[in-house]
Amino acid sequence: MTQDDLAQLSREELIKLVLALQAEVAALRLKLEKKEKPPTNSGNSSQPPSRDQKSNLPAKRRRHRHGPPLGHEKHEREFVANPNQIVEVKPNVCEVCQTDLRDESLEVVDVNQITELPEAQAQVIEVRQYGAVCPSCGLEQAGQPPEGLEMNRTFGTRLESTIVYYRQEQHLSYERTVATMKNLHGVEISQGGIDQIMQRAGKQALRQVSAIQAEIQQSAVVYCDETGSRVAGDNWWQWVFGSARAVLHVIRFNRSVDVIRDVMDGHRVEVWVSDCLPAQLMAPADKRQICLAHQLRNLQALIDRYPKYSWPAEMQKVFRSAIHLHHQRDQLSPPQFEIHIRKIEHRCNQLLKRSLRRVEARKLLRRYQKYRDALFVFLHRTDVEPTNNLSERNLRPSVIHRKIIGCFRSGWGAHTYAALASVIDTAALKGISPFNAIQNLFGTPALPLPAGV
């Protein structure tokens, strides 16, 4: 469009043209900023490492020597004191002259132990219940089977626990669980049978959830986080609440503070450790500790975008120094530890007084100014961690389960998974293995048979 063409336009047409050009320039500027912005990765965002773009290793890279380092002490598997079976291999005849050696004195020249699994075939136990009529009162009496051999039971406790273990801990689908039970244990079971076993396990686990929830409510420090979950085709959220004594998983359809209020049920904790999700920051707690691992990644995103910008690097250094000091707590005397705390607090206060011109930096600055008291609580309490890794570790199996299985087909499946995860993770804090925690839900195993049966 030439200058003469513009001169012929009316005032209203010129205004419309300018507005249109302004909108186009704004769109182009936004597009340019997106191209200039460094790509997100696990180091500068909450993106998982599995989604990072992996670069090829250099062709002339230094090759590391495989195997143990030079001078490494050799370690071998220790022998078991009481082996289950002993096989004695004795010579019968001389390999050269065929002389009979069976009556000669023998001595042990070598010993080897082989660890092997027995064939994992299920055993079928037939329970025959007999009845008789009492000659005195005429009532019919029936024998009562011992625990684990009840007449209404189809599968034993250990078999049911194995199925739940495969589904819950090893993330096997229904189809793969059917195949595993058939090929490994010789058990023919349908997907419907597995479904019924999972429902029974869920009902037993839900009976323990209230006690686990009460432990969380009475804890001094609670770690909380959430991740996405698919339930019956809808987007739900799986929450985890962890403490030194219990771990509670709940799956709900929302991500609001209502979930936290429902779980805490009017109780208030001393310290709440979480990320900066608004719902988490409204949790009922006297103090808060925001996860510094999240803040380090947010600051790294600024460093990646503005490498010469000093403030994010200095703030990151303060956070890393605080975390390092936390790990050195047992190596320093209390006066020395307090001196280092004062240095970190002073340096942080100086950085929070800076006047920043970058929009992204001002956003983080306002966050740290607003939640200044939630930055270094872990330096003043020995029972608080600087990060929310406890919650993320508790959620990691659920994320793996979601990636492998895909989704929960129904609401009861989601609630069953959360209840079982609560029981298993809480039992792990007490040194109980996942399989034993599941088996405790079903009662006494049928094998070995009770004495007198």
C-alpha positions in Angstrom: 0.0 0.0 0.0 1.5 3.3 -1.1 1.4 6.7 0.6 -1.3 7.9 -1.9 -3.5 4.9 -1.0 -3.2 5.7 2.7 -4.1 9.4 2.0 -7.4 8.3 0.4 -8.5 6.3 3.5 -10.9 7.8 6.0 -10.0 8.3 9.7 -12.0 5.2 10.7 -10.4 3.1 8.0 -6.9 4.2 9.2 -7.8 3.3 12.8 -8.9 -0.2 11.8 -5.7 -0.6 9.7 -3.5 0.4 12.6 -5.3 -1.8 15.1 -5.0 -4.8 12.7 -1.2 -4.1 12.2 -0.7 -3.8 16.0 -2.4 -7.2 16.5 -0.3 -8.8 13.8 2.9 -7.3 15.3 2.0 -8.6 18.7 1.4 -12.1 17.3 4.7 -12.1 15.5 6.5 -10.9 18.6 5.0 -13.7 20.7 6.0 -16.2 18.0 9.5 -14.9 18.0 9.8 -15.0 21.8 8.7 -18.7 21.7 11.4 -19.5 19.2 14.0 -17.7 21.2 13.0 -19.3 24.5 15.2 -22.4 25.3 13.3 -25.7 25.2 12.0 -27.1 28.4 13.6 -30.1 30.0 13.8 -31.9 33.3 16.4 -29.5 34.6 14.4 -26.3 34.1 10.8 -27.4 34.5 8.7 -30.2 35.9 9.0 -32.2 32.7 10.0 -35.8 33.5 13.5 -36.9 32.4 11.9 -39.6 30.1 10.6 -36.7 27.8 14.0 -35.0 27.5 15.6 -35.0 24.0 18.6 -37.3 24.2 21.6 -36.2 22.1 24.0 -38.6 20.5 27.3 -39.2 22.3 30.4 -37.8 20.6 32.1 -40.3 18.3 35.5 -39.6 19.9 34.3 -39.8 23.4 36.5 -41.3 26.1 35.9 -45.0 26.6 35.5 -46.1 30.2 37.1 -49.3 31.3 34.4 -51.9 32.0 34.5 -54.1 35.1 35.6 -53.4 38.6 38.3 -50.7 39.3 41.9 -51.7 39.7 42.6 -53.0 43.1 39.0 -53.8 43.8 38.6 -56.5 46.4 36.8 -59.5 45.0 33.4 -60.3 46.4 31.7 -63.7 46.1 28.3 -64.9 47.1 28.3 -66.1 50.7 27.4 -69.7 51.4 24.2 -70.5 53.2 24.7 -72.0 56.6 21.8 -74.5 56.4 21.1 -75.6 52.8 17.8 -77.1 52.0 19.3 -80.2 50.3 22.8 -81.7 50.2 24.0 -83.7 47.2 27.0 -85.9 47.8 29.0 -86.8 44.7 31.3 -89.8 45.3 33.6 -91.7 42.9 32.7 -95.3 42.3 35.6 -96.6 40.2 39.0 -95.4 39.2 38.8 -93.7 35.8 42.2 -95.2 34.8 42.3 -98.8 36.1 38.7 -99.3 37.0 39.5 -100.2 40.6 36.4 -100.2 42.9 36.6 -97.1 45.2 33.3 -97.4 47.1 34.9 -98.9 50.2 37.8 -96.4 50.3 38.0 -93.5 52.7 36.7 -90.3 51.2 37.3 -86.6 52.0 35.6 -83.5 50.7 37.7 -81.8 48.0 35.3 -79.0 46.9 31.9 -77.6 47.8 29.5 -75.6 45.7 26.0 -74.2 46.4 23.4 -73.7 43.7 20.3 -71.5 44.4 17.3 -72.7 42.4 13.6 -72.0 42.4 11.3 -75.0 42.7 8.6 -75.5 40.1 6.0 -72.8 41.0 2.9 -75.0 40.4 -0.2 -74.4 42.5 -1.6 -77.2 44.6 -5.3 -78.0 44.8 -6.5 -78.7 48.3 -9.9 -80.5 48.5 -11.7 -79.9 51.8 -14.3 -82.5 52.7 -16.7 -81.3 55.4 -18.5 -84.1 57.3 -21.6 -83.9 59.3 -23.3 -86.0 62.0 -26.5 -86.1 64.0 -26.0 -85.7 67.7 -27.6 -88.8 69.4 -28.4 -86.8 72.5 -30.2 -83.7 71.2 -30.8 -84.7 67.6 -29.1 -81.6 66.1 -27.0 -82.0 62.9 -23.4 -81.0 63.5 -20.8 -80.2 60.8 -17.0 -80.0 61.1 -15.6 -76.5 61.0 -12.5 -76.1 58.7 -9.5 -74.2 60.0 -8.7 -70.7 59.0 -7.5 -70.6 55.4 -9.5 -73.6 54.4 -13.0 -72.1 54.6 -15.8 -73.8 52.6 -16.6 -70.6 50.7 -13.0 -70.0 49.5 -12.0 -70.9 45.9 -8.4 -69.6 46.0 -5.9 -69.6 48.8 -4.5 -66.6 50.5 -1.1 -66.8 48.9 -2.5 -67.3 45.4 -4.8 -64.3 45.8 -2.0 -62.2 47.2 0.2 -63.1 44.2 -2.5 -61.9 41.8 -2.8 -58.6 43.6 0.9 -58.3 43.8 1.2 -58.7 40.0 -1.5 -56.2 39.3 -0.6 -53.6 41.9 3.2 -53.7 42.2 4.3 -55.2 38.8 1.7 -53.3 36.8 0.4 -56.3 34.8 -2.8 -55.9 32.8 -5.6 -58.4 33.2 -4.6 -60.2 30.1 -0.9 -60.5 31.2 -1.9 -61.6 34.7 -4.0 -64.4 33.2 -1.1 -65.5 31.1 1.4 -65.3 33.9 -0.8 -67.4 36.3 -1.2 -70.0 33.6 2.4 -70.2 32.4 4.2 -69.7 35.7 1.9 -71.3 38.2 -0.3 -73.6 36.1 -3.5 -71.8 37.3 -6.4 -71.3 34.9 -8.2 -68.1 36.0 -10.4 -65.7 34.1 -10.3 -61.9 34.0 -13.5 -61.9 35.9 -11.9 -64.1 38.7 -9.0 -61.6 38.9 -11.5 -58.8 39.1 -13.3 -60.4 42.1 -10.0 -60.9 43.9 -9.0 -57.3 43.3 -12.4 -56.1 44.7 -11.9 -58.3 47.9 -8.4 -56.9 48.3 -9.8 -53.3 47.9 -12.5 -53.8 50.5 -9.9 -55.2 53.0 -7.5 -52.3 52.3 -10.2 -49.7 52.6 -10.8 -50.9 56.2 -7.3 -49.8 57.1 -7.4 -46.5 55.2 -9.2 -44.7 58.1 -6.4 -45.6 60.5 -3.8 -44.4 58.0 -5.7 -41.2 57.5 -5.8 -40.7 61.3 -2.0 -41.1 61.4 -1.6 -38.4 58.7 -3.9 -36.0 60.6 -1.9 -36.5 63.8 1.5 -36.0 62.1 3.6 -33.0 62.8 5.0 -32.7 59.2 3.1 -33.7 56.1 4.4 -34.0 52.6 1.8 -33.7 49.8 1.8 -33.8 46.0 -0.5 -34.9 43.2 -0.4 -36.3 39.7 -2.9 -36.9 36.9 -5.0 -40.0 36.6 -7.4 -41.3 34.1 -10.6 -42.9 35.5 -13.4 -44.2 33.2 -12.3 -41.9 30.4 -12.1 -38.7 32.6 -9.2 -36.7 34.0 -8.9 -37.3 37.8 -6.1 -36.6 40.2 -4.1 -38.9 42.5 -3.0 -37.2 45.8 -0.5 -38.5 48.2 -0.1 -37.4 51.8 3.1 -38.7 53.5 4.6 -38.5 57.0 7.2 -40.4 59.0 4.5 -42.9 60.1 2.1 -43.3 57.2 1.4 -42.7 53.5 -2.1 -42.0 52.2 -3.2 -42.2 48.6 -6.5 -40.8 47.4 -7.8 -40.5 43.8 -10.4 -37.7 43.3 -12.0 -36.0 40.4 -10.6 -32.5 41.3 -7.3 -30.8 42.2 -8.7 -28.2 44.6 -8.1 -27.5 48.3 -11.3 -29.4 49.1 -9.4 -32.7 48.8 -6.9 -31.5 51.4 -9.7 -30.3 53.7 -11.5 -33.6 53.3 -8.5 -35.6 54.2 -7.4 -33.4 57.1 -11.0 -33.2 58.4 -10.3 -30.1 60.6 -6.9 -31.2 61.8 -3.9 -28.8 61.5 -0.2 -29.8 61.2 2.9 -28.0 62.2 4.6 -28.0 58.7 3.2 -28.6 55.3 5.8 -29.5 52.6 4.6 -29.1 48.9 5.1 -27.3 45.7 3.5 -23.9 45.0 0.1 -25.1 43.8 -2.5 -22.7 45.2 -4.4 -25.6 46.7 -1.3 -26.8 48.6 -0.6 -23.3 49.9 -4.0 -23.2 51.5 -3.5 -26.4 53.4 -4.2 -26.2 57.2 -0.7 -25.8 58.7 1.2 -23.4 61.0 4.2 -23.3 58.7 5.0 -24.2 55.1 8.1 -25.5 53.4 8.0 -25.0 49.6 10.0 -27.6 47.6 13.4 -26.1 46.7 13.9 -28.6 43.9 11.0 -27.0 42.1 12.5 -23.5 42.7 15.9 -24.6 41.4 14.3 -25.8 38.2 12.4 -22.5 37.8 15.5 -20.5 38.3 17.4 -22.7 35.8 14.8 -21.9 33.2 15.7 -18.2 33.7 19.4 -19.0 33.5 18.9 -20.9 30.3 16.9 -18.0 28.7 19.1 -15.2 30.0 22.6 -16.7 30.6 24.2 -13.3 31.6 21.4 -12.4 34.1 23.0 -12.7 37.5 20.0 -12.7 39.9 18.6 -16.3 39.2 22.1 -17.8 39.5 22.8 -16.0 42.8 19.4 -17.1 44.1 20.0 -20.6 43.0 23.4 -20.6 44.8 21.6 -19.6 48.0 19.1 -22.4 47.8 21.9 -25.0 47.0 24.0 -23.7 49.9 21.0 -24.2 52.2 20.4 -27.7 51.0 24.1 -28.5 51.4 24.1 -27.1 54.9 21.1 -29.3 55.7 23.1 -32.4 54.8 26.0 -31.2 56.9 24.0 -30.7 60.0 25.5 -33.7 61.9 29.1 -32.6 60.9 28.8 -29.1 62.4 28.5 -27.9 66.0 25.2 -26.1 66.8 27.0 -22.6 67.0 28.7 -23.2 63.6 25.4 -24.4 62.1 23.6 -21.2 63.3 26.3 -19.0 61.9 25.9 -20.6 58.5 22.1 -20.2 58.7 22.4 -16.5 59.5 24.7 -16.1 56.4 22.2 -17.8 54.1 19.2 -15.9 55.5 21.1 -12.5 55.2 22.2 -13.2 51.6 18.6 -14.3 50.7 17.2 -11.1 52.2 19.6 -9.0 50.1 18.6 -10.8 46.9 14.9 -10.3 47.7 15.5 -6.5 47.9 16.7 -6.3 44.3 14.8 -4.4 41.6 14.4 -6.6 38.6 13.3 -5.7 35.1 12.7 -9.1 33.6 9.0 -10.2 33.9 9.8 -13.8 34.6 12.3 -12.8 37.3 9.9 -10.4 39.0 7.3 -13.3 39.1 9.8 -15.5 41.1 10.9 -12.5 43.2 7.3 -11.8 44.3 6.8 -15.5 45.1 9.9 -15.6 47.3 9.0 -12.3 49.0 5.5 -13.6 49.7 6.6 -17.0 51.0 9.9 -15.9 52.6 9.0 -17.8 55.8 8.5 -21.0 53.8 12.0 -21.1 52.2 14.3 -22.3 55.0 12.1 -24.0 57.6 14.1 -27.2 57.1 17.2 -25.4 58.6 15.4 -24.8 61.8 13.8 -28.2 62.2 15.4 -31.6 61.9 12.2 -33.4 60.8 11.6 -31.3 57.7 13.3 -31.9 54.3 14.2 -29.1 51.8 12.4 -30.8 48.9 9.2 -32.7 48.4 11.0 -35.8 47.0 9.2 -38.0 49.6 5.9 -37.4 47.9 7.4 -37.7 44.4 8.9 -41.1 45.3 5.6 -42.3 46.6 3.8 -41.2 43.4 6.4 -42.6 41.0 4.9 -46.2 41.0 1.5 -44.7 40.3 3.0 -42.8 37.3 4.6 -46.0 36.0 1.3 -47.8 36.5 -0.5 -45.1 34.5 1.9 -45.3 31.7 1.8 -49.1 31.5 -1.9 -49.8 32.2 -3.3 -46.6 30.7 -6.3 -45.9 32.9 -8.7 -47.2 35.4 -11.9 -48.6 33.9 -14.1 -47.7 36.8 -14.2 -45.6 40.0 -13.9 -48.7 42.3 -10.7 -49.7 40.5 -9.1 -46.3 41.1 -10.2 -46.3 44.8 -8.9 -49.9 45.2 -5.5 -49.0 43.7 -5.2 -46.0 46.1 -6.2 -48.0 49.1 -3.8 -50.8 48.3 -1.0 -48.2 47.7 -1.7 -46.7 51.1 -1.5 -50.0 52.9 1.7 -51.1 51.0 3.6 -47.8 51.4 2.6 -47.5 55.1 3.7 -51.1 55.7 7.1 -50.3 54.0 7.8 -47.7 56.7 7.5 -50.5 59.2 9.8 -52.8 57.3 7.0 -55.0 55.8 7.5 -56.1 52.2 4.7 -55.3 49.7 3.8 -59.0 49.2 3.5 -59.6 53.0 1.4 -56.4 53.3 -1.0 -57.7 50.7 -1.1 -61.2 52.2 -2.0 -59.8 55.6 -5.2 -58.5 54.0 -6.4 -62.0 53.1 -5.6 -63.9 56.3 -3.9 -67.2 56.9 -2.4 -69.1 53.9 -3.8 -72.6 53.3 -0.3 -74.1 53.1 1.3 -75.6 55.0 -1.7 -77.5 56.3 -2.5 -76.9 60.0 -1.4 -79.6 62.4 -4.0 -82.3 62.9 -5.7 -81.8 59.5 
